[in-house]
């Protein structure tokens, strides 16, 4: 897909946004970026882990949605109807080029070639006088909120890394003795031993910063690895 361009009434005045119902565009993403504000909800659906951004080296909280690189087990067909899904799925076809002190001051970009952009279907972006519609304002505010939360997530991860609470893991998964073994590397999780060794002052700081809830949600979510392995096993059976 080409790069997004800044949204402009003179160029995009007739465009409309189509609500996404098909998530197959994410079918090659086995790790999906998420934000800490959704940890509690997503922890019951997916393993929540940390991976490194290949460009910046920063840690990024992510929902693990597949065991094989380039395969999202949940987004292979258009009929997937999740109970909870990563909020990053709700951004397209918009993005934030520059944040401002208020939503009206932010620069919003749009992927013009996205299937979620139309001149005949969906909700209008601009009214006839060139002002953003109430619908678009809600979509814009959502994109800004998620972008801000994503930046906050990077800072939280830096803090966790500084406290040496993130440890690398290689996941070796085999659902049954006669099924393939999958090895997933590049995954980081909270080091429970390091967490227990924190001083009282450091542990209290985690609580005061509100990080304990997300840490425990993360640890609980790791139980979903077994369900992910089972789903992969079912896929393997269907393809054999």
C-alpha positions as CSV (number, residue, x, y, z in Angstrom):
1,X,0.0,0.0,0.0
2,X,1.2,3.5,-0.8
3,X,2.0,6.0,1.9
4,X,-0.8,8.0,3.5
5,X,-1.3,11.6,2.4
6,X,-2.5,14.5,4.5
7,X,-6.3,14.8,4.6
8,X,-7.5,17.9,2.7
9,X,-11.0,19.1,1.9
10,X,-10.1,20.3,-1.6
11,X,-8.7,16.9,-2.5
12,X,-10.8,14.6,-0.3
13,X,-14.1,16.5,0.1
14,X,-16.1,13.7,-1.5
15,X,-14.5,10.8,0.3
16,X,-16.4,8.5,2.7
17,X,-15.2,6.0,5.3
18,X,-16.4,2.4,5.2
19,X,-16.7,0.6,8.5
20,X,-14.3,-2.4,8.6
21,X,-15.9,-5.8,8.9
22,X,-13.2,-7.9,7.3
23,X,-9.8,-8.1,9.0
24,X,-8.0,-10.3,6.5
25,X,-5.6,-7.5,5.7
26,X,-3.9,-8.5,9.0
27,X,-3.5,-12.1,8.0
28,X,0.3,-11.9,7.8
29,X,0.7,-10.3,11.2
30,X,1.3,-12.9,13.9
31,X,2.3,-10.2,16.3
32,X,-0.2,-7.2,16.5
33,X,0.8,-4.0,18.3
34,X,-1.5,-3.2,21.3
35,X,-1.7,-0.6,24.1
36,X,-1.7,-1.2,27.8
37,X,-5.2,0.2,28.2
38,X,-6.6,-2.9,26.4
39,X,-4.5,-5.5,28.3
40,X,-7.3,-6.6,30.6
41,X,-9.8,-7.2,27.8
42,X,-7.4,-8.9,25.4
43,X,-5.8,-11.1,28.1
44,X,-8.8,-13.5,27.8
45,X,-8.3,-13.9,24.1
46,X,-4.6,-13.8,23.2
47,X,-1.1,-14.2,24.8
48,X,0.2,-10.7,25.4
49,X,3.9,-10.4,25.0
50,X,6.6,-7.8,24.1
51,X,8.6,-7.7,20.9
52,X,11.3,-5.3,19.6
53,X,10.6,-2.8,17.0
54,X,13.0,-3.7,14.2
55,X,13.6,-0.1,13.3
56,X,14.0,1.6,16.7
57,X,14.8,-1.3,19.0
58,X,12.1,-0.3,21.4
59,X,9.9,-2.9,23.0
60,X,6.3,-3.0,21.8
61,X,3.4,-4.7,23.7
62,X,1.8,-7.1,21.2
63,X,-1.0,-9.7,20.9
64,X,0.4,-12.9,19.7
65,X,-2.0,-14.2,17.1
66,X,0.0,-16.9,15.4
67,X,2.8,-19.4,15.9
68,X,4.2,-19.1,12.4
69,X,5.9,-16.0,11.1
70,X,3.6,-14.2,8.7
71,X,0.5,-16.1,9.7
72,X,-2.3,-14.6,11.9
73,X,-4.5,-17.6,12.8
74,X,-7.5,-15.4,13.5
75,X,-7.6,-13.2,10.4
76,X,-7.4,-15.8,7.6
77,X,-11.1,-15.5,6.7
78,X,-13.5,-12.6,6.5
79,X,-16.0,-14.3,8.9
80,X,-13.9,-13.8,12.0
81,X,-16.1,-12.1,14.6
82,X,-13.9,-11.4,17.7
83,X,-15.2,-10.8,21.2
84,X,-12.3,-8.4,21.7
85,X,-9.8,-7.2,19.1
86,X,-6.8,-5.0,19.2
87,X,-7.8,-1.3,18.9
88,X,-5.1,-0.9,16.2
89,X,-7.5,-2.7,13.9
90,X,-9.9,0.2,14.1
91,X,-7.5,2.9,12.8
92,X,-7.4,2.2,9.1
93,X,-7.5,4.0,6.7
94,X,-6.4,6.9,8.9
95,X,-3.2,7.7,10.6
96,X,-1.7,10.6,12.6
97,X,1.1,12.5,10.9
98,X,1.5,15.0,13.7
99,X,-0.1,15.3,17.1
100,X,-1.3,18.7,18.3
101,X,-2.3,20.1,21.7
102,X,-6.0,19.5,20.6
103,X,-7.6,17.1,18.2
104,X,-8.3,19.9,15.7
105,X,-4.6,20.8,15.6
106,X,-3.5,17.2,14.7
107,X,-2.5,16.4,11.2
108,X,-4.5,13.4,10.0
109,X,-3.5,11.4,6.9
110,X,-5.4,8.9,4.9
111,X,-4.6,5.9,2.7
112,X,-6.3,6.9,-0.4
113,X,-6.2,3.5,-2.0
114,X,-7.6,1.6,0.9
115,X,-10.7,-0.5,0.4
116,X,-12.2,1.4,3.3
117,X,-12.3,4.6,1.3
118,X,-15.1,5.3,-1.1
119,X,-17.1,8.1,-2.8
120,X,-20.3,6.2,-2.8
121,X,-20.5,4.1,0.4
122,X,-19.9,4.8,4.1
123,X,-20.0,7.9,6.2
124,X,-18.8,11.3,4.9
125,X,-15.6,12.8,6.1
126,X,-16.5,16.4,5.3
127,X,-19.8,18.3,5.2
128,X,-20.6,20.5,2.2
129,X,-19.1,23.6,3.8
130,X,-15.7,21.8,4.3
131,X,-16.1,21.1,8.1
132,X,-15.4,17.7,9.5
133,X,-18.5,15.7,10.1
134,X,-19.4,14.4,13.6
135,X,-18.7,10.9,12.4
136,X,-15.2,11.8,11.2
137,X,-14.5,13.6,14.5
138,X,-15.2,10.4,16.4
139,X,-12.9,8.4,14.0
140,X,-10.2,11.1,14.2
141,X,-10.3,11.2,18.0
142,X,-10.0,7.5,18.2
143,X,-7.0,7.4,16.0
144,X,-5.4,10.2,18.0
145,X,-6.1,8.4,21.3
146,X,-4.6,5.1,20.1
147,X,-1.5,6.9,18.7
148,X,-1.0,8.7,22.1
149,X,-1.5,5.4,24.0
150,X,1.0,3.7,21.7
151,X,3.6,6.4,22.5
152,X,2.9,5.9,26.2
153,X,3.4,2.2,25.8
154,X,6.9,2.7,24.4
155,X,7.8,4.8,27.5
156,X,6.3,2.2,29.9
157,X,8.3,-0.6,28.1
158,X,11.5,1.5,28.5
159,X,10.8,1.7,32.2
160,X,10.2,-2.0,32.5
161,X,13.4,-2.7,30.6
162,X,15.4,-0.3,32.8
163,X,14.1,-2.3,35.8
164,X,15.3,-5.5,34.0
165,X,11.8,-6.9,34.2
166,X,11.7,-8.0,30.5
167,X,13.3,-11.4,29.7
168,X,13.6,-13.0,26.3
169,X,12.0,-16.4,25.8
170,X,11.9,-19.0,23.0
171,X,8.6,-20.7,23.0
172,X,8.6,-24.3,21.9
173,X,5.1,-25.6,21.4
174,X,3.7,-29.0,20.4
175,X,0.0,-29.6,21.0
176,X,0.2,-33.4,20.7
177,X,3.0,-35.9,20.3
178,X,2.1,-36.5,16.7
179,X,1.8,-32.8,15.8
180,X,4.5,-30.5,14.5
181,X,6.6,-28.5,17.0
182,X,6.6,-24.8,16.6
183,X,9.4,-22.5,17.9
184,X,8.7,-18.8,18.4
185,X,11.6,-16.6,19.2
186,X,12.0,-12.8,19.6
187,X,9.4,-12.9,22.4
188,X,9.9,-11.1,25.7
189,X,7.8,-11.6,28.9
190,X,7.9,-10.2,32.4
191,X,10.5,-12.0,34.4
192,X,8.6,-13.2,37.5
193,X,11.8,-14.0,39.4
194,X,13.1,-10.4,38.8
195,X,9.7,-9.1,39.8
196,X,9.9,-10.9,43.1
197,X,13.4,-9.6,43.8
198,X,12.4,-5.9,43.5
199,X,12.8,-3.9,46.7
200,X,9.7,-2.8,48.5
201,X,10.3,0.7,47.2
202,X,10.6,-0.4,43.6
203,X,7.5,-2.6,43.9
204,X,5.6,0.3,45.5
205,X,6.7,2.5,42.6
206,X,5.2,0.0,40.1
207,X,1.9,0.1,42.0
208,X,1.9,3.9,42.2
209,X,2.5,4.2,38.5
210,X,-0.4,1.8,37.8
211,X,1.8,-0.9,36.2
212,X,0.9,-3.8,38.4
213,X,-2.5,-4.4,36.8
214,X,-0.9,-4.6,33.3
215,X,1.8,-6.9,34.5
216,X,-0.6,-9.3,36.0
217,X,-2.9,-9.1,33.0
218,X,0.1,-10.0,30.9
219,X,1.1,-12.9,33.0
220,X,-2.5,-14.3,33.1
221,X,-2.7,-13.9,29.3
222,X,0.2,-16.3,28.8
223,X,-2.3,-19.1,29.5
224,X,-3.7,-18.4,26.1
225,X,-0.6,-19.8,24.5
226,X,-2.1,-23.3,24.9
227,X,-5.3,-22.2,23.0
228,X,-3.1,-20.7,20.3
229,X,-1.3,-24.0,20.0
230,X,-4.6,-25.9,19.8
231,X,-5.9,-23.6,17.0
232,X,-2.7,-24.2,15.0
233,X,-3.2,-27.9,15.5
234,X,-6.7,-27.7,14.0
235,X,-5.3,-25.8,11.1
236,X,-2.6,-28.4,10.5
237,X,-5.2,-31.2,10.6
238,X,-7.4,-29.4,8.0
239,X,-4.4,-29.0,5.7
240,X,-3.1,-32.5,6.0
